[in-house]
Every structure is written in C-alpha cells, then in structure tokens.
C-alpha cells in the first residue's frame, strides 16, 4: 500500500530529529504495535508497558504532535493509543484505524 506522502512533514532533519531522543528508539516495535488477533488482556499489558516507556520520554509531546498531524492509524505514539488519538481528533473510538484512514481520504 502506498503512503500518502502529502500528510508527512518535509524530509528536513529538523522535522525528524526529535526521534533521535525518543525513549523507544532501538526497542522492539512489537511493544508499540499490536500483533494480529491480540486479545484484550494481552493488549492492555502491552499498551501499559509502552505507555510506561513513553512516560519517561523527553520528546513525548513531539511524538504525539507528529502522530496527530499525520493521523497515524496504528500503534502507541506520544503515550496515546489508537483509540485515544482518534478521540483527540474527534474520530470514532470504536474503529480508530478505520476512522483515521477515512479522515485521510483513504479506503479501508
């Protein structure tokens, strides 16, 4: 699937340097993105662990700002889940990835 590059910041180092300071840098991304068919209890534990890391991060605000700007449909970004970011954007909480994709003008 092609990425909608129109919603991403320009490829200038200043737009992305915050990621160099991220507490999650170099960590296993599986902690921040759910695997297929993840059950509620496992998801809650994974999300809590990811948010704990975000809670120590010096660039958590930049991360959340980026995720909201590009309407990131998946993962924990800026200490917020897909559902929490969808709510901040005023989108559906029940199907956040679908709502975010729809807001971006993409089909499912």
Jmol script that loads the backbone (N, CA, C; Angstrom):
load data "model"
ATOM      1  N   UNK A   1       0.852  -1.167   0.000  1.00  0.00           N
ATOM      2  CA  UNK A   1       0.000   0.000   0.000  1.00  0.00           C
ATOM      3  C   UNK A   1       0.900   1.233   0.000  1.00  0.00           C
ATOM      4  N   UNK A   2       0.592   2.175  -0.833  1.00  0.00           N
ATOM      5  CA  UNK A   2       1.374   3.400  -0.933  1.00  0.00           C
ATOM      6  C   UNK A   2       1.065   4.332   0.233  1.00  0.00           C
ATOM      7  N   UNK A   3       2.085   5.048   0.650  1.00  0.00           N
ATOM      8  CA  UNK A   3       1.924   6.022   1.724  1.00  0.00           C
ATOM      9  C   UNK A   3       1.482   7.348   1.134  1.00  0.00           C
ATOM     10  N   UNK A   4       0.588   8.017   1.817  1.00  0.00           N
ATOM     11  CA  UNK A   4       0.144   9.347   1.412  1.00  0.00           C
ATOM     12  C   UNK A   4       1.178  10.341   1.909  1.00  0.00           C
ATOM     13  N   UNK A   5       2.192  10.599   1.084  1.00  0.00           N
ATOM     14  CA  UNK A   5       3.290  11.474   1.491  1.00  0.00           C
ATOM     15  C   UNK A   5       2.860  12.915   1.707  1.00  0.00           C
ATOM     16  N   UNK A   6       1.695  13.310   1.209  1.00  0.00           N
ATOM     17  CA  UNK A   6       1.225  14.675   1.365  1.00  0.00           C
ATOM     18  C   UNK A   6       0.940  15.058   2.798  1.00  0.00           C
ATOM     19  N   UNK A   7       0.755  14.087   3.675  1.00  0.00           N
ATOM     20  CA  UNK A   7       0.453  14.400   5.061  1.00  0.00           C
ATOM     21  C   UNK A   7       1.696  14.333   5.954  1.00  0.00           C
ATOM     22  N   UNK A   8       2.828  13.941   5.384  1.00  0.00           N
ATOM     23  CA  UNK A   8       4.058  13.834   6.158  1.00  0.00           C
ATOM     24  C   UNK A   8       4.840  15.139   6.104  1.00  0.00           C
ATOM     25  N   UNK A   9       5.586  15.446   7.176  1.00  0.00           N
ATOM     26  CA  UNK A   9       6.435  16.644   7.143  1.00  0.00           C
ATOM     27  C   UNK A   9       7.493  16.523   6.047  1.00  0.00           C
ATOM     28  N   UNK A  10       7.990  17.652   5.600  1.00  0.00           N
ATOM     29  CA  UNK A  10       9.055  17.640   4.600  1.00  0.00           C
ATOM     30  C   UNK A  10      10.248  16.864   5.135  1.00  0.00           C
ATOM     31  N   UNK A  11      11.044  16.272   4.233  1.00  0.00           N
ATOM     32  CA  UNK A  11      12.181  15.461   4.689  1.00  0.00           C
ATOM     33  C   UNK A  11      13.378  16.291   5.140  1.00  0.00           C
ATOM     34  N   UNK A  12      13.137  17.223   6.045  1.00  0.00           N
ATOM     35  CA  UNK A  12      14.197  18.036   6.618  1.00  0.00           C
ATOM     36  C   UNK A  12      14.576  17.458   7.972  1.00  0.00           C
ATOM     37  N   UNK A  13      15.847  17.440   8.268  1.00  0.00           N
ATOM     38  CA  UNK A  13      16.314  16.845   9.525  1.00  0.00           C
ATOM     39  C   UNK A  13      15.611  17.453  10.737  1.00  0.00           C
ATOM     40  N   UNK A  14      15.347  18.754  10.708  1.00  0.00           N
ATOM     41  CA  UNK A  14      14.702  19.399  11.854  1.00  0.00           C
ATOM     42  C   UNK A  14      13.323  18.821  12.148  1.00  0.00           C
ATOM     43  N   UNK A  15      12.647  18.318  11.115  1.00  0.00           N
ATOM     44  CA  UNK A  15      11.316  17.742  11.306  1.00  0.00           C
ATOM     45  C   UNK A  15      11.347  16.358  11.950  1.00  0.00           C
ATOM     46  N   UNK A  16      12.497  15.716  11.924  1.00  0.00           N
ATOM     47  CA  UNK A  16      12.579  14.331  12.381  1.00  0.00           C
ATOM     48  C   UNK A  16      13.597  14.120  13.506  1.00  0.00           C
ATOM     49  N   UNK A  17      14.418  15.099  13.811  1.00  0.00           N
ATOM     50  CA  UNK A  17      15.477  14.937  14.819  1.00  0.00           C
ATOM     51  C   UNK A  17      14.958  14.531  16.187  1.00  0.00           C
ATOM     52  N   UNK A  18      13.735  14.882  16.519  1.00  0.00           N
ATOM     53  CA  UNK A  18      13.173  14.517  17.822  1.00  0.00           C
ATOM     54  C   UNK A  18      13.210  13.010  18.025  1.00  0.00           C
ATOM     55  N   UNK A  19      13.107  12.250  16.931  1.00  0.00           N
ATOM     56  CA  UNK A  19      13.100  10.793  17.048  1.00  0.00           C
ATOM     57  C   UNK A  19      14.418  10.246  17.593  1.00  0.00           C
ATOM     58  N   UNK A  20      15.506  10.987  17.406  1.00  0.00           N
ATOM     59  CA  UNK A  20      16.807  10.547  17.916  1.00  0.00           C
ATOM     60  C   UNK A  20      16.839  10.497  19.438  1.00  0.00           C
ATOM     61  N   UNK A  21      15.986  11.291  20.071  1.00  0.00           N
ATOM     62  CA  UNK A  21      15.945  11.372  21.530  1.00  0.00           C
ATOM     63  C   UNK A  21      14.845  10.506  22.150  1.00  0.00           C
ATOM     64  N   UNK A  22      14.077   9.809  21.318  1.00  0.00           N
ATOM     65  CA  UNK A  22      12.930   9.034  21.802  1.00  0.00           C
ATOM     66  C   UNK A  22      13.361   7.880  22.711  1.00  0.00           C
ATOM     67  N   UNK A  23      12.645   7.713  23.800  1.00  0.00           N
ATOM     68  CA  UNK A  23      12.940   6.623  24.746  1.00  0.00           C
ATOM     69  C   UNK A  23      12.771   5.257  24.095  1.00  0.00           C
ATOM     70  N   UNK A  24      11.919   5.168  23.088  1.00  0.00           N
ATOM     71  CA  UNK A  24      11.650   3.886  22.423  1.00  0.00           C
ATOM     72  C   UNK A  24      12.653   3.567  21.321  1.00  0.00           C
ATOM     73  N   UNK A  25      13.523   4.497  20.994  1.00  0.00           N
ATOM     74  CA  UNK A  25      14.475   4.293  19.899  1.00  0.00           C
ATOM     75  C   UNK A  25      15.302   3.030  20.150  1.00  0.00           C
ATOM     76  N   UNK A  26      15.301   2.148  19.180  1.00  0.00           N
ATOM     77  CA  UNK A  26      16.068   0.911  19.269  1.00  0.00           C
ATOM     78  C   UNK A  26      15.343  -0.223  19.967  1.00  0.00           C
ATOM     79  N   UNK A  27      14.169   0.049  20.513  1.00  0.00           N
ATOM     80  CA  UNK A  27      13.400  -1.000  21.185  1.00  0.00           C
ATOM     81  C   UNK A  27      12.612  -1.812  20.165  1.00  0.00           C
ATOM     82  N   UNK A  28      12.150  -2.963  20.595  1.00  0.00           N
ATOM     83  CA  UNK A  28      11.322  -3.824  19.757  1.00  0.00           C
ATOM     84  C   UNK A  28       9.995  -3.119  19.472  1.00  0.00           C
ATOM     85  N   UNK A  29       9.713  -2.862  18.213  1.00  0.00           N
ATOM     86  CA  UNK A  29       8.488  -2.132  17.853  1.00  0.00           C
ATOM     87  C   UNK A  29       7.226  -2.935  18.154  1.00  0.00           C
ATOM     88  N   UNK A  30       7.336  -4.239  18.365  1.00  0.00           N
ATOM     89  CA  UNK A  30       6.160  -5.048  18.706  1.00  0.00           C
ATOM     90  C   UNK A  30       5.506  -4.584  20.001  1.00  0.00           C
ATOM     91  N   UNK A  31       6.251  -3.919  20.843  1.00  0.00           N
ATOM     92  CA  UNK A  31       5.679  -3.392  22.079  1.00  0.00           C
ATOM     93  C   UNK A  31       4.707  -2.243  21.793  1.00  0.00           C
ATOM     94  N   UNK A  32       4.929  -1.535  20.706  1.00  0.00           N
ATOM     95  CA  UNK A  32       4.152  -0.342  20.381  1.00  0.00           C
ATOM     96  C   UNK A  32       3.068  -0.575  19.322  1.00  0.00           C
ATOM     97  N   UNK A  33       3.130  -1.714  18.639  1.00  0.00           N
ATOM     98  CA  UNK A  33       2.170  -2.037  17.584  1.00  0.00           C
ATOM     99  C   UNK A  33       1.601  -3.424  17.830  1.00  0.00           C
ATOM    100  N   UNK A  34       0.272  -3.541  17.786  1.00  0.00           N
ATOM    101  CA  UNK A  34      -0.366  -4.799  18.140  1.00  0.00           C
ATOM    102  C   UNK A  34      -0.210  -5.865  17.060  1.00  0.00           C
ATOM    103  N   UNK A  35      -0.003  -7.102  17.508  1.00  0.00           N
ATOM    104  CA  UNK A  35       0.042  -8.222  16.562  1.00  0.00           C
ATOM    105  C   UNK A  35      -1.381  -8.602  16.149  1.00  0.00           C
ATOM    106  N   UNK A  36      -1.529  -9.349  15.065  1.00  0.00           N
ATOM    107  CA  UNK A  36      -2.865  -9.790  14.654  1.00  0.00           C
ATOM    108  C   UNK A  36      -3.539 -10.607  15.761  1.00  0.00           C
ATOM    109  N   UNK A  37      -4.820 -10.425  15.914  1.00  0.00           N
ATOM    110  CA  UNK A  37      -5.646 -11.199  16.849  1.00  0.00           C
ATOM    111  C   UNK A  37      -5.230 -11.072  18.316  1.00  0.00           C
ATOM    112  N   UNK A  38      -4.669  -9.959  18.696  1.00  0.00           N
ATOM    113  CA  UNK A  38      -4.272  -9.760  20.088  1.00  0.00           C
ATOM    114  C   UNK A  38      -5.517  -9.645  20.964  1.00  0.00           C
ATOM    115  N   UNK A  39      -5.534 -10.370  22.058  1.00  0.00           N
ATOM    116  CA  UNK A  39      -6.669 -10.371  22.982  1.00  0.00           C
ATOM    117  C   UNK A  39      -6.573  -9.192  23.947  1.00  0.00           C
ATOM    118  N   UNK A  40      -7.702  -8.859  24.560  1.00  0.00           N
ATOM    119  CA  UNK A  40      -7.799  -7.681  25.424  1.00  0.00           C
ATOM    120  C   UNK A  40      -6.769  -7.645  26.541  1.00  0.00           C
ATOM    121  N   UNK A  41      -6.637  -8.735  27.289  1.00  0.00           N
ATOM    122  CA  UNK A  41      -5.716  -8.740  28.424  1.00  0.00           C
ATOM    123  C   UNK A  41      -4.273  -8.533  27.959  1.00  0.00           C
ATOM    124  N   UNK A  42      -3.878  -9.239  26.902  1.00  0.00           N
ATOM    125  CA  UNK A  42      -2.522  -9.083  26.367  1.00  0.00           C
ATOM    126  C   UNK A  42      -2.324  -7.668  25.821  1.00  0.00           C
ATOM    127  N   UNK A  43      -3.344  -7.165  25.148  1.00  0.00           N
ATOM    128  CA  UNK A  43      -3.265  -5.796  24.604  1.00  0.00           C
ATOM    129  C   UNK A  43      -3.116  -4.780  25.727  1.00  0.00           C
ATOM    130  N   UNK A  44      -3.906  -4.924  26.768  1.00  0.00           N
ATOM    131  CA  UNK A  44      -3.823  -3.988  27.889  1.00  0.00           C
ATOM    132  C   UNK A  44      -2.438  -3.995  28.525  1.00  0.00           C
ATOM    133  N   UNK A  45      -1.842  -5.183  28.674  1.00  0.00           N
ATOM    134  CA  UNK A  45      -0.484  -5.274  29.237  1.00  0.00           C
ATOM    135  C   UNK A  45       0.541  -4.619  28.309  1.00  0.00           C
ATOM    136  N   UNK A  46       0.432  -4.879  27.005  1.00  0.00           N
ATOM    137  CA  UNK A  46       1.370  -4.309  26.044  1.00  0.00           C
ATOM    138  C   UNK A  46       1.247  -2.790  26.011  1.00  0.00           C
ATOM    139  N   UNK A  47       0.012  -2.283  25.958  1.00  0.00           N
ATOM    140  CA  UNK A  47      -0.214  -0.838  25.925  1.00  0.00           C
ATOM    141  C   UNK A  47       0.324  -0.182  27.199  1.00  0.00           C
ATOM    142  N   UNK A  48       0.081  -0.792  28.339  1.00  0.00           N
ATOM    143  CA  UNK A  48       0.578  -0.232  29.606  1.00  0.00           C
ATOM    144  C   UNK A  48       2.102  -0.187  29.618  1.00  0.00           C
ATOM    145  N   UNK A  49       2.739  -1.238  29.121  1.00  0.00           N
ATOM    146  CA  UNK A  49       4.213  -1.263  29.074  1.00  0.00           C
ATOM    147  C   UNK A  49       4.739  -0.182  28.137  1.00  0.00           C
ATOM    148  N   UNK A  50       4.109  -0.024  26.984  1.00  0.00           N
ATOM    149  CA  UNK A  50       4.532   1.006  26.032  1.00  0.00           C
ATOM    150  C   UNK A  50       4.352   2.399  26.634  1.00  0.00           C
ATOM    151  N   UNK A  51       3.220   2.618  27.284  1.00  0.00           N
ATOM    152  CA  UNK A  51       2.952   3.925  27.890  1.00  0.00           C
ATOM    153  C   UNK A  51       3.923   4.229  29.029  1.00  0.00           C
ATOM    154  N   UNK A  52       4.384   3.198  29.721  1.00  0.00           N
ATOM    155  CA  UNK A  52       5.390   3.393  30.769  1.00  0.00           C
ATOM    156  C   UNK A  52       6.669   3.947  30.166  1.00  0.00           C
ATOM    157  N   UNK A  53       7.059   3.398  29.017  1.00  0.00           N
ATOM    158  CA  UNK A  53       8.250   3.903  28.324  1.00  0.00           C
ATOM    159  C   UNK A  53       8.011   5.331  27.859  1.00  0.00           C
ATOM    160  N   UNK A  54       6.855   5.585  27.289  1.00  0.00           N
ATOM    161  CA  UNK A  54       6.518   6.945  26.840  1.00  0.00           C
ATOM    162  C   UNK A  54       6.556   7.934  28.007  1.00  0.00           C
ATOM    163  N   UNK A  55       6.192   7.468  29.180  1.00  0.00           N
ATOM    164  CA  UNK A  55       6.180   8.321  30.362  1.00  0.00           C
ATOM    165  C   UNK A  55       7.561   8.805  30.776  1.00  0.00           C
ATOM    166  N   UNK A  56       8.603   8.140  30.289  1.00  0.00           N
ATOM    167  CA  UNK A  56       9.975   8.549  30.598  1.00  0.00           C
ATOM    168  C   UNK A  56      10.608   9.349  29.467  1.00  0.00           C
ATOM    169  N   UNK A  57       9.869   9.539  28.395  1.00  0.00           N
ATOM    170  CA  UNK A  57      10.425  10.098  27.160  1.00  0.00           C
ATOM    171  C   UNK A  57      10.452  11.623  27.178  1.00  0.00           C
ATOM    172  N   UNK A  58      11.581  12.181  26.763  1.00  0.00           N
ATOM    173  CA  UNK A  58      11.730  13.635  26.737  1.00  0.00           C
ATOM    174  C   UNK A  58      11.080  14.270  25.509  1.00  0.00           C
ATOM    175  N   UNK A  59      10.717  13.460  24.507  1.00  0.00           N
ATOM    176  CA  UNK A  59      10.112  14.008  23.292  1.00  0.00           C
ATOM    177  C   UNK A  59       8.681  13.492  23.090  1.00  0.00           C
ATOM    178  N   UNK A  60       8.028  13.097  24.175  1.00  0.00           N
ATOM    179  CA  UNK A  60       6.686  12.527  24.069  1.00  0.00           C
ATOM    180  C   UNK A  60       5.706  13.503  23.418  1.00  0.00           C
ATOM    181  N   UNK A  61       5.838  14.792  23.687  1.00  0.00           N
ATOM    182  CA  UNK A  61       4.936  15.777  23.080  1.00  0.00           C
ATOM    183  C   UNK A  61       5.164  15.872  21.578  1.00  0.00           C
ATOM    184  N   UNK A  62       6.418  15.850  21.146  1.00  0.00           N
ATOM    185  CA  UNK A  62       6.734  15.883  19.711  1.00  0.00           C
ATOM    186  C   UNK A  62       6.183  14.644  19.016  1.00  0.00           C
ATOM    187  N   UNK A  63       6.291  13.527  19.673  1.00  0.00           N
ATOM    188  CA  UNK A  63       5.804  12.265  19.131  1.00  0.00           C
ATOM    189  C   UNK A  63       4.288  12.307  18.939  1.00  0.00           C
ATOM    190  N   UNK A  64       3.580  12.758  19.961  1.00  0.00           N
ATOM    191  CA  UNK A  64       2.126  12.855  19.863  1.00  0.00           C
ATOM    192  C   UNK A  64       1.727  13.867  18.794  1.00  0.00           C
ATOM    193  N   UNK A  65       2.410  14.999  18.758  1.00  0.00           N
ATOM    194  CA  UNK A  65       2.116  16.019  17.752  1.00  0.00           C
ATOM    195  C   UNK A  65       2.278  15.442  16.345  1.00  0.00           C
ATOM    196  N   UNK A  66       3.354  14.699  16.132  1.00  0.00           N
ATOM    197  CA  UNK A  66       3.589  14.068  14.830  1.00  0.00           C
ATOM    198  C   UNK A  66       2.467  13.094  14.493  1.00  0.00           C
ATOM    199  N   UNK A  67       2.109  12.222  15.436  1.00  0.00           N
ATOM    200  CA  UNK A  67       1.072  11.212  15.200  1.00  0.00           C
ATOM    201  C   UNK A  67      -0.268  11.856  14.871  1.00  0.00           C
ATOM    202  N   UNK A  68      -0.600  12.940  15.544  1.00  0.00           N
ATOM    203  CA  UNK A  68      -1.852  13.633  15.273  1.00  0.00           C
ATOM    204  C   UNK A  68      -1.803  14.358  13.924  1.00  0.00           C
ATOM    205  N   UNK A  69      -0.668  14.954  13.610  1.00  0.00           N
ATOM    206  CA  UNK A  69      -0.502  15.679  12.353  1.00  0.00           C
ATOM    207  C   UNK A  69      -0.679  14.759  11.151  1.00  0.00           C
ATOM    208  N   UNK A  70      -0.055  13.579  11.210  1.00  0.00           N
ATOM    209  CA  UNK A  70      -0.120  12.651  10.071  1.00  0.00           C
ATOM    210  C   UNK A  70      -1.264  11.654  10.210  1.00  0.00           C
ATOM    211  N   UNK A  71      -2.028  11.800  11.304  1.00  0.00           N
ATOM    212  CA  UNK A  71      -3.154  10.900  11.589  1.00  0.00           C
ATOM    213  C   UNK A  71      -2.703   9.434  11.565  1.00  0.00           C
ATOM    214  N   UNK A  72      -1.664   9.171  12.329  1.00  0.00           N
ATOM    215  CA  UNK A  72      -1.099   7.816  12.424  1.00  0.00           C
ATOM    216  C   UNK A  72      -2.183   6.845  12.898  1.00  0.00           C
ATOM    217  N   UNK A  73      -2.540   5.841  12.077  1.00  0.00           N
ATOM    218  CA  UNK A  73      -3.658   4.966  12.439  1.00  0.00           C
ATOM    219  C   UNK A  73      -3.305   3.814  13.386  1.00  0.00           C
ATOM    220  N   UNK A  74      -2.034   3.522  13.560  1.00  0.00           N
ATOM    221  CA  UNK A  74      -1.665   2.349  14.350  1.00  0.00           C
ATOM    222  C   UNK A  74      -0.608   2.671  15.397  1.00  0.00           C
ATOM    223  N   UNK A  75      -0.618   1.902  16.467  1.00  0.00           N
ATOM    224  CA  UNK A  75       0.453   1.942  17.452  1.00  0.00           C
ATOM    225  C   UNK A  75       0.270   2.953  18.567  1.00  0.00           C
ATOM    226  N   UNK A  76       1.200   2.878  19.493  1.00  0.00           N
ATOM    227  CA  UNK A  76       1.278   3.826  20.606  1.00  0.00           C
ATOM    228  C   UNK A  76       2.245   4.916  20.169  1.00  0.00           C
ATOM    229  N   UNK A  77       1.766   6.133  20.131  1.00  0.00           N
ATOM    230  CA  UNK A  77       2.575   7.294  19.755  1.00  0.00           C
ATOM    231  C   UNK A  77       2.313   8.390  20.790  1.00  0.00           C
ATOM    232  N   UNK A  78       3.376   8.973  21.286  1.00  0.00           N
ATOM    233  CA  UNK A  78       3.208  10.068  22.248  1.00  0.00           C
ATOM    234  C   UNK A  78       2.459   9.646  23.496  1.00  0.00           C
ATOM    235  N   UNK A  79       2.573   8.382  23.854  1.00  0.00           N
ATOM    236  CA  UNK A  79       1.905   7.883  25.050  1.00  0.00           C
ATOM    237  C   UNK A  79       0.415   7.684  24.888  1.00  0.00           C
ATOM    238  N   UNK A  80      -0.077   7.702  23.652  1.00  0.00           N
ATOM    239  CA  UNK A  80      -1.510   7.550  23.392  1.00  0.00           C
ATOM    240  C   UNK A  80      -1.762   6.377  22.449  1.00  0.00           C
ATOM    241  N   UNK A  81      -2.833   5.660  22.704  1.00  0.00           N
ATOM    242  CA  UNK A  81      -3.232   4.539  21.859  1.00  0.00           C
ATOM    243  C   UNK A  81      -3.975   5.045  20.627  1.00  0.00           C
ATOM    244  N   UNK A  82      -4.275   4.118  19.713  1.00  0.00           N
ATOM    245  CA  UNK A  82      -5.057   4.473  18.528  1.00  0.00           C
ATOM    246  C   UNK A  82      -6.387   5.106  18.925  1.00  0.00           C
ATOM    247  N   UNK A  83      -7.047   4.497  19.905  1.00  0.00           N
ATOM    248  CA  UNK A  83      -8.353   4.997  20.348  1.00  0.00           C
ATOM    249  C   UNK A  83      -8.243   6.389  20.962  1.00  0.00           C
ATOM    250  N   UNK A  84      -7.215   6.608  21.762  1.00  0.00           N
ATOM    251  CA  UNK A  84      -7.035   7.912  22.406  1.00  0.00           C
ATOM    252  C   UNK A  84      -6.730   8.998  21.380  1.00  0.00           C
ATOM    253  N   UNK A  85      -5.905   8.661  20.385  1.00  0.00           N
ATOM    254  CA  UNK A  85      -5.605   9.650  19.341  1.00  0.00           C
ATOM    255  C   UNK A  85      -6.835   9.934  18.488  1.00  0.00           C
ATOM    256  N   UNK A  86      -7.601   8.899  18.174  1.00  0.00           N
ATOM    257  CA  UNK A  86      -8.835   9.103  17.400  1.00  0.00           C
ATOM    258  C   UNK A  86      -9.778  10.031  18.156  1.00  0.00           C
ATOM    259  N   UNK A  87      -9.867   9.838  19.468  1.00  0.00           N
ATOM    260  CA  UNK A  87     -10.722  10.695  20.290  1.00  0.00           C
ATOM    261  C   UNK A  87     -10.225  12.139  20.270  1.00  0.00           C
ATOM    262  N   UNK A  88      -8.916  12.329  20.357  1.00  0.00           N
ATOM    263  CA  UNK A  88      -8.353  13.683  20.294  1.00  0.00           C
ATOM    264  C   UNK A  88      -8.652  14.350  18.955  1.00  0.00           C
ATOM    265  N   UNK A  89      -8.722  13.537  17.896  1.00  0.00           N
ATOM    266  CA  UNK A  89      -9.016  14.057  16.561  1.00  0.00           C
ATOM    267  C   UNK A  89     -10.512  14.162  16.291  1.00  0.00           C
ATOM    268  N   UNK A  90     -11.330  13.719  17.269  1.00  0.00           N
ATOM    269  CA  UNK A  90     -12.772  13.771  17.102  1.00  0.00           C
ATOM    270  C   UNK A  90     -13.305  12.693  16.179  1.00  0.00           C
ATOM    271  N   UNK A  91     -12.604  11.560  16.119  1.00  0.00           N
ATOM    272  CA  UNK A  91     -12.995  10.457  15.246  1.00  0.00           C
ATOM    273  C   UNK A  91     -13.584   9.316  16.060  1.00  0.00           C
ATOM    274  N   UNK A  92     -14.061   8.294  15.379  1.00  0.00           N
ATOM    275  CA  UNK A  92     -14.688   7.140  16.021  1.00  0.00           C
ATOM    276  C   UNK A  92     -13.730   6.421  16.963  1.00  0.00           C
ATOM    277  N   UNK A  93     -14.181   6.136  18.174  1.00  0.00           N
ATOM    278  CA  UNK A  93     -13.380   5.378  19.136  1.00  0.00           C
ATOM    279  C   UNK A  93     -13.494   3.881  18.897  1.00  0.00           C
ATOM    280  N   UNK A  94     -14.566   3.442  18.220  1.00  0.00           N
ATOM    281  CA  UNK A  94     -14.808   2.013  18.063  1.00  0.00           C
ATOM    282  C   UNK A  94     -13.922   1.377  17.008  1.00  0.00           C
ATOM    283  N   UNK A  95     -13.610   2.098  15.975  1.00  0.00           N
ATOM    284  CA  UNK A  95     -12.743   1.606  14.905  1.00  0.00           C
ATOM    285  C   UNK A  95     -11.758   2.707  14.548  1.00  0.00           C
ATOM    286  N   UNK A  96     -10.801   2.984  15.448  1.00  0.00           N
ATOM    287  CA  UNK A  96      -9.934   4.152  15.254  1.00  0.00           C
ATOM    288  C   UNK A  96      -9.123   4.117  13.971  1.00  0.00           C
ATOM    289  N   UNK A  97      -8.547   2.974  13.619  1.00  0.00           N
ATOM    290  CA  UNK A  97      -7.732   2.926  12.401  1.00  0.00           C
ATOM    291  C   UNK A  97      -8.594   3.220  11.184  1.00  0.00           C
ATOM    292  N   UNK A  98      -9.797   2.659  11.141  1.00  0.00           N
ATOM    293  CA  UNK A  98     -10.708   2.913  10.025  1.00  0.00           C
ATOM    294  C   UNK A  98     -11.103   4.384   9.963  1.00  0.00           C
ATOM    295  N   UNK A  99     -11.398   4.959  11.129  1.00  0.00           N
ATOM    296  CA  UNK A  99     -11.783   6.372  11.172  1.00  0.00           C
ATOM    297  C   UNK A  99     -10.642   7.271  10.737  1.00  0.00           C
ATOM    298  N   UNK A 100      -9.440   6.949  11.156  1.00  0.00           N
ATOM    299  CA  UNK A 100      -8.277   7.760  10.791  1.00  0.00           C
ATOM    300  C   UNK A 100      -8.012   7.641   9.301  1.00  0.00           C
ATOM    301  N   UNK A 101      -8.082   6.433   8.763  1.00  0.00           N
ATOM    302  CA  UNK A 101      -7.884   6.265   7.315  1.00  0.00           C
ATOM    303  C   UNK A 101      -8.947   7.041   6.540  1.00  0.00           C
ATOM    304  N   UNK A 102     -10.190   6.987   7.015  1.00  0.00           N
ATOM    305  CA  UNK A 102     -11.278   7.702   6.364  1.00  0.00           C
ATOM    306  C   UNK A 102     -11.013   9.212   6.409  1.00  0.00           C
ATOM    307  N   UNK A 103     -10.535   9.706   7.542  1.00  0.00           N
ATOM    308  CA  UNK A 103     -10.231  11.131   7.674  1.00  0.00           C
ATOM    309  C   UNK A 103      -9.107  11.548   6.725  1.00  0.00           C
ATOM    310  N   UNK A 104      -8.242  10.596   6.386  1.00  0.00           N
ATOM    311  CA  UNK A 104      -7.143  10.864   5.469  1.00  0.00           C
ATOM    312  C   UNK A 104      -7.605  10.745   4.028  1.00  0.00           C
ATOM    313  N   UNK A 105      -8.836  10.268   3.815  1.00  0.00           N
ATOM    314  CA  UNK A 105      -9.339  10.118   2.465  1.00  0.00           C
ATOM    315  C   UNK A 105      -8.945   8.811   1.810  1.00  0.00           C
ATOM    316  N   UNK A 106      -8.514   7.833   2.612  1.00  0.00           N
ATOM    317  CA  UNK A 106      -8.127   6.518   2.091  1.00  0.00           C
ATOM    318  C   UNK A 106      -9.225   5.520   2.349  1.00  0.00           C
ATOM    319  N   UNK A 107      -9.348   4.558   1.460  1.00  0.00           N
ATOM    320  CA  UNK A 107     -10.287   3.466   1.661  1.00  0.00           C
ATOM    321  C   UNK A 107      -9.657   2.441   2.581  1.00  0.00           C
ATOM    322  N   UNK A 108     -10.485   1.618   3.193  1.00  0.00           N
ATOM    323  CA  UNK A 108     -10.033   0.560   4.102  1.00  0.00           C
ATOM    324  C   UNK A 108      -9.106  -0.392   3.392  1.00  0.00           C
TER     325      UNK A 108
END
end "model"
wireframe off; spacefill off
backbone 0.3
color backbone group
